[in-house]
Amino acid sequence: MASQSRIARIFGAVNIGSFRISAMIAGLTENGEMQVLGSGHRAAQGIKRGYVTDMAAATYAVRDAVERAEKMAGTSVSSVWIGCSGASLTSTIMPVEIEIGGRRIEEEDIEHLLVSARESLNPDGRMVLHAQPACYFLDGADGVANPKGLHAERLGVDVHVMFAEGAPMRNVTEAVQNAHLEVDGIVATPLAAGYACLTGEERDLGVALVELGGEVTNVAVYAGGMLVGLKSIPRGAGDITDSIASAFGIRRFQAERLKCVSGSAIASPTDHREMIPVAGPGEEGSASDARGADDRGRIPRAELISVVTGELDLLMRDVGRALESMGFTGGKSTPRQVVLTGGGAELAGLADYTQSVLGTPVRIGRPPQLRGLPEAHSVPGFATLAGLVLYAAEDPVDIRSVGSRFTDTTRMSGLGLVRHVWTAMKDYF
């Protein structure tokens, strides 16, 4: 029997959602295989639509989720990558060009270009979460993966920049740091979910990734191998749960169970004849007052599905508008694929329902088959968590970390430095 490859690096990840907070510890083996060592989750506390609303509660939930993962892994982590979602996320593509003059492109030219792109960043008071070079273009050719060694008059790059509101991101960071963990980086969940659910060919041909969270739905569009658009909708699967609880006058946990066990996005002719119990085992007496229930605490499944589809109609209307605003739908082109992921994507019949509403092929996105990943975490609700460790292992280039030897600056020394310091002191004091 062959011995297992030794773990070369260990990564910790925490996905902070409005419904659950989940953690994963994974190791990258010497042969490049990602192996899950431990994972855990718990109900979210102190988080509302991606924002921290109670620092102490959020910190406790993060610490608890990480400790569960550490117990399973048999090891601890001191730092983690954070997955964060919220209605504050925005995305843009920033093209930048420099003159080459027809000569061969060298590594220094590429670095010069990326530094120029970094100097062009204009966050306008917001936090830059990501600033990643997506693909290069030169003269009349675009979609160039590596321009080194080619000749060109002009060299350019499309940089994908993702912004977030600064204060909410600092709150998320502080909640993790208060749990005695260092933060390796904050990753927008649409990026992490893309690493887990999408193939390279899908990202190149064009695909929309709809991440259905508890209270936020992120709609991301990929084309030419990169994320080219992002819209956040402050509505999610939790709103369906709340509508069920309100419609039948029951507790939220009962509504969540009804949605997961008996709910569906597609109605069937037999739904009106099927009666489903509101209460679970051991709760028989707690559902007698449910609105519309019979004397045995049961409601027609058709009524439940009517509530579910009513909320889905509102959500998918917003998703359709987001896709249209990003140029994904409409026109005469062949319909491109939509991938649904996130906890809300586990609802029965959702792919068929979405396909009928949007008029485009739809599939459910799940985490990749990582070695050691528990079956309970191989569902769409944990795709982003798996994507976080994959993102951490790849650690893609960010233009903010590129060297600055090509920036238009002057290095001062001697008397010039003294004069600069003296001028600064007069200005501030």
C-alpha positions in Angstrom: 0.0 0.0 0.0 1.5 3.3 -1.1 2.1 5.9 1.7 0.2 9.1 1.7 1.9 12.3 0.5 3.2 14.5 3.3 1.3 17.8 4.0 3.4 20.7 2.8 1.2 23.6 3.8 -1.9 24.1 5.9 -4.7 26.6 5.2 -7.5 27.8 7.5 -10.7 29.3 6.1 -13.8 30.8 7.7 -16.9 31.6 5.7 -19.0 34.2 7.5 -22.6 33.9 6.3 -25.9 35.2 7.7 -27.3 31.7 8.2 -24.2 29.8 9.2 -20.5 30.3 10.0 -18.4 27.5 8.7 -14.7 26.7 9.0 -12.3 24.4 7.2 -8.7 23.3 7.8 -7.0 21.9 4.7 -3.6 20.8 3.7 -1.8 20.9 0.4 0.3 17.8 -0.1 3.7 17.7 -1.7 2.2 16.4 -4.9 -0.2 19.4 -5.1 -3.4 17.7 -3.9 -5.7 19.5 -1.6 -6.8 17.4 1.4 -9.5 18.5 3.9 -8.3 17.8 7.4 -11.3 19.1 9.3 -14.4 21.2 8.9 -17.1 22.4 11.1 -20.1 24.8 11.2 -22.6 26.4 13.5 -25.6 28.8 13.3 -24.5 32.4 12.6 -24.8 34.9 15.4 -24.3 38.6 15.3 -24.5 38.8 11.4 -27.3 40.4 9.4 -27.2 40.4 5.6 -23.4 40.1 5.6 -22.8 42.8 8.2 -21.6 42.3 11.8 -24.4 43.6 14.1 -23.1 42.1 17.4 -19.3 41.9 17.7 -19.3 39.6 20.8 -21.8 37.2 19.3 -20.0 37.1 15.9 -16.6 36.5 17.6 -18.0 33.6 19.7 -19.6 32.0 16.6 -16.3 32.2 14.6 -14.3 30.8 17.5 -16.8 27.9 18.0 -16.8 27.0 14.2 -13.0 27.0 14.1 -12.7 24.9 17.2 -15.0 22.3 15.7 -12.8 22.1 12.6 -9.7 22.0 14.7 -11.1 19.1 16.8 -11.8 17.1 13.6 -8.4 18.0 12.1 -6.4 17.2 15.2 -4.5 20.4 14.7 -4.9 24.1 15.3 -4.5 27.1 13.0 -3.4 30.6 14.0 -4.5 32.4 10.8 -7.4 32.1 8.4 -8.8 33.3 5.1 -12.2 35.0 5.5 -15.0 34.6 3.0 -17.3 37.6 3.2 -20.6 38.5 1.5 -22.7 41.6 1.7 -24.8 44.1 -0.2 -21.7 46.4 -0.2 -19.7 44.4 -2.8 -19.2 46.0 -6.2 -17.0 45.0 -9.1 -15.4 46.7 -12.1 -13.0 46.0 -14.9 -10.2 48.5 -15.3 -8.2 48.5 -18.6 -4.6 50.0 -18.4 -2.1 50.4 -21.3 1.6 51.3 -21.7 3.8 52.0 -24.7 6.2 49.2 -25.8 7.3 50.6 -29.1 7.3 47.4 -31.2 10.1 45.6 -29.2 9.9 42.3 -27.3 7.9 42.3 -24.1 10.1 41.5 -21.1 9.1 40.7 -17.5 10.0 44.2 -16.5 7.4 45.6 -18.9 4.7 43.4 -17.4 5.7 44.6 -13.9 5.7 48.2 -15.1 2.2 47.7 -16.5 0.9 46.3 -13.2 2.4 49.1 -11.2 0.8 51.6 -13.5 -2.5 49.8 -12.9 -2.0 50.0 -9.2 -1.4 53.7 -9.4 -4.7 54.1 -11.3 -6.8 52.6 -8.6 -9.4 55.0 -7.4 -11.4 53.4 -4.5 -13.3 56.6 -3.8 -13.4 56.0 -0.1 -14.1 52.3 -0.4 -11.9 49.3 0.5 -10.2 47.5 -2.4 -10.8 43.7 -1.7 -9.2 42.4 -4.9 -7.2 44.0 -7.8 -6.2 41.1 -10.0 -4.9 41.1 -13.5 -7.3 39.0 -15.6 -6.0 38.9 -19.1 -3.6 41.0 -21.2 -4.1 42.6 -24.6 -1.6 43.9 -27.1 -2.3 45.9 -30.3 -5.2 44.1 -31.9 -5.1 40.9 -29.9 -6.9 40.3 -26.6 -7.2 37.4 -24.2 -3.5 36.9 -24.0 -2.6 34.8 -20.9 1.2 35.6 -20.9 2.6 38.4 -23.2 6.2 37.8 -22.2 8.4 37.3 -25.3 5.9 38.8 -27.8 6.4 42.0 -29.8 3.9 44.8 -29.5 3.5 48.6 -29.9 1.2 48.8 -26.8 0.7 46.4 -23.9 -2.5 46.5 -21.8 -4.2 44.5 -19.1 -7.7 44.2 -17.8 -7.7 44.4 -14.0 -10.6 43.0 -12.1 -11.2 45.3 -9.1 -13.6 44.5 -6.3 -14.6 47.1 -3.7 -16.4 46.9 -0.4 -17.4 49.4 2.3 -14.5 49.8 4.6 -16.2 49.9 8.0 -18.2 46.6 7.6 -15.0 44.8 6.4 -13.1 46.1 9.4 -15.9 44.8 11.7 -15.6 41.4 10.1 -11.8 41.4 10.4 -12.1 42.5 14.1 -14.6 39.7 14.9 -12.1 37.1 13.6 -9.1 38.8 15.3 -11.0 38.8 18.6 -11.3 35.1 18.2 -7.5 35.0 18.5 -6.9 34.4 14.8 -4.8 36.3 12.3 -6.4 37.3 9.0 -4.5 36.1 5.9 -6.9 37.9 3.6 -10.6 38.7 3.0 -12.0 37.0 -0.1 -15.3 38.0 -1.7 -17.5 34.9 -1.7 -18.4 35.2 -5.4 -14.7 34.7 -6.2 -14.3 31.8 -3.7 -17.5 30.1 -5.0 -16.2 30.5 -8.6 -13.1 28.6 -7.7 -15.2 25.7 -6.3 -18.1 25.5 -8.8 -16.9 26.7 -12.2 -14.6 25.0 -14.7 -12.0 27.0 -16.6 -14.0 26.4 -19.8 -17.2 27.8 -18.3 -15.4 30.9 -17.1 -13.9 31.4 -20.6 -17.1 30.8 -22.6 -19.3 32.9 -20.2 -21.3 31.8 -17.2 -23.3 33.4 -14.5 -22.8 32.2 -10.9 -25.8 32.9 -8.6 -24.9 32.4 -4.9 -28.1 32.0 -2.9 -27.1 32.8 0.7 -29.3 33.1 3.8 -29.9 36.9 3.5 -27.8 38.0 0.5 -27.8 36.7 -3.1 -24.7 37.5 -5.2 -25.0 37.4 -9.0 -21.6 37.2 -10.7 -20.9 37.0 -14.4 -17.7 35.5 -15.8 -16.4 35.9 -19.4 -13.1 35.5 -21.0 -11.8 33.6 -18.0 -12.5 36.4 -15.5 -15.2 37.9 -13.3 -16.6 40.8 -15.3 -19.6 41.9 -13.3 -21.2 41.5 -9.8 -24.5 42.5 -8.3 -25.5 41.9 -4.7 -29.2 41.5 -3.8 -30.3 41.9 -0.2 -32.6 38.9 -0.4 -32.0 35.2 0.2 -33.2 31.9 1.3 -33.9 33.2 4.8 -36.6 35.4 3.3 -38.4 32.3 2.1 -38.2 30.8 5.6 -39.6 34.1 7.1 -42.5 34.1 4.6 -43.4 30.5 5.6 -43.3 31.3 9.3 -45.5 34.4 8.7 -48.0 32.6 6.4 -48.7 29.8 8.8 -48.0 31.6 12.1 -45.2 29.2 13.2 -41.7 29.4 14.6 -38.7 30.0 12.3 -37.1 26.7 13.0 -40.3 24.9 12.1 -40.6 27.0 8.9 -36.9 26.1 8.0 -37.6 22.4 8.5 -40.8 22.6 6.4 -38.9 24.3 3.6 -36.0 21.8 3.6 -38.0 18.6 4.1 -41.2 19.3 2.1 -40.6 22.5 0.2 -40.1 22.6 -3.6 -39.7 25.2 -6.3 -41.9 23.1 -8.6 -45.6 22.3 -7.9 -47.1 18.9 -8.7 -50.7 17.9 -9.3 -50.8 15.8 -6.1 -49.6 18.6 -3.8 -53.2 19.6 -2.8 -53.9 16.1 -1.6 -50.8 15.7 0.5 -50.9 16.9 4.1 -47.6 17.5 5.8 -47.0 17.9 9.6 -45.8 21.3 10.8 -44.2 19.8 13.9 -41.2 17.5 14.0 -40.7 14.5 16.3 -41.3 15.4 19.9 -43.2 18.6 19.0 -46.6 17.2 18.2 -48.4 19.6 20.5 -46.6 22.7 19.4 -48.2 23.0 15.9 -51.9 22.8 16.8 -52.3 26.5 16.4 -50.6 26.7 13.0 -52.7 28.8 10.6 -54.7 26.6 8.2 -53.6 23.4 10.0 -56.1 20.5 10.5 -56.8 18.9 13.9 -53.6 16.8 13.6 -51.4 19.8 13.0 -50.9 19.3 9.2 -51.1 21.7 6.3 -51.6 21.1 2.6 -48.3 20.8 0.8 -49.7 22.9 -2.0 -50.0 25.9 0.3 -46.4 25.6 1.4 -45.2 25.4 -2.2 -47.3 28.4 -3.1 -45.5 30.5 -0.4 -42.1 29.2 -1.5 -42.7 30.0 -5.2 -44.1 33.4 -4.4 -40.9 34.4 -2.7 -38.8 32.8 -5.5 -40.7 34.8 -8.0 -39.5 38.0 -6.3 -35.9 36.8 -5.9 -35.6 35.5 -9.5 -37.1 38.8 -10.8 -34.2 40.6 -9.1 -31.7 38.0 -10.4 -33.0 38.4 -13.9 -32.7 42.2 -13.7 -29.1 41.9 -12.4 -28.1 39.6 -15.2 -29.7 41.9 -17.8 -27.9 44.9 -16.4 -24.6 43.1 -16.8 -25.4 42.1 -20.4 -25.7 38.4 -19.7 -29.3 37.9 -20.9 -31.1 39.3 -23.9 -30.1 39.6 -27.5 -29.9 36.8 -30.1 -26.9 35.0 -28.8 -27.1 31.4 -27.6 -28.2 31.2 -24.0 -25.3 30.8 -21.6 -25.3 28.7 -18.5 -26.3 29.8 -15.0 -24.8 27.9 -12.0 -26.7 28.1 -8.7 -24.8 27.5 -5.5 -25.1 28.5 -1.8 -27.4 27.0 0.9 -30.5 28.3 -0.9 -29.6 26.2 -4.0 -30.4 23.0 -2.0 -34.1 23.6 -2.4 -35.7 20.8 -4.4 -36.5 21.6 -8.0 -34.8 25.0 -8.0 -32.7 24.3 -11.1 -35.7 23.5 -13.2 -37.7 26.4 -11.8 -34.8 28.9 -12.5 -34.3 27.5 -16.0 -38.0 28.1 -16.8 -37.9 31.7 -15.5 -34.6 32.8 -17.0 -34.8 30.8 -20.2 -31.2 29.6 -20.0 -29.5 26.3 -19.0 -29.1 26.0 -15.2 -27.2 23.6 -13.1 -26.4 23.3 -9.4 -22.9 24.0 -8.3 -21.3 21.9 -5.6 -17.9 21.7 -4.0 -15.2 19.7 -5.8 -14.5 16.2 -4.6 -11.7 17.1 -2.3 -10.1 14.2 -0.4 -11.3 14.1 3.2 -14.4 16.4 2.6 -17.3 15.0 4.7 -20.4 14.0 2.8 -22.4 16.5 4.8 -20.2 19.3 3.5 -20.3 18.2 -0.1 -23.5 20.2 -0.8 -23.9 23.7 -2.4 -24.1 25.4 1.0 -20.4 24.6 1.6 -19.1 25.4 -1.9 -17.8 28.8 -0.9 -15.9 27.3 2.1 -14.2 24.8 -0.1 -13.4 27.6 -2.6 -11.7 29.6 0.1 -9.0 27.0 0.6 -8.5 26.5 -3.1 -8.2 30.3 -3.5 -5.7 30.4 -0.6 -3.6 27.7 -2.2 -3.4 29.5 -5.6 -3.0 32.9 -4.0 -3.6 34.8 -7.2 -1.5 37.9 -8.2 -2.8 41.2 -6.8 -1.4 44.3 -8.4 -1.2 46.0 -4.9 1.6 43.6 -4.0 3.7 44.2 -7.2 7.1 45.9 -6.8 7.3 49.6 -7.2 10.7 50.0 -9.0 9.0 51.4 -12.1 6.8 54.1 -10.5 7.5 57.7 -11.3 9.1 58.6 -8.0 12.3 60.3 -7.0 14.5 59.0 -4.2 15.6 61.7 -1.9 18.7 61.8 0.2 20.9 64.2 2.1 19.8 67.8 2.1 16.8 67.1 -0.1 15.5 64.6 2.5 16.0 67.1 5.3 14.1 69.8 3.4 11.2 67.3 2.7 10.9 66.4 6.4 11.1 70.1 7.4 8.3 71.0 4.9 6.1 68.1 6.2 6.6 69.2 9.8 5.5 72.7 9.0 2.4 71.5 7.1 1.3 69.2 10.0 2.3 71.3 13.0 
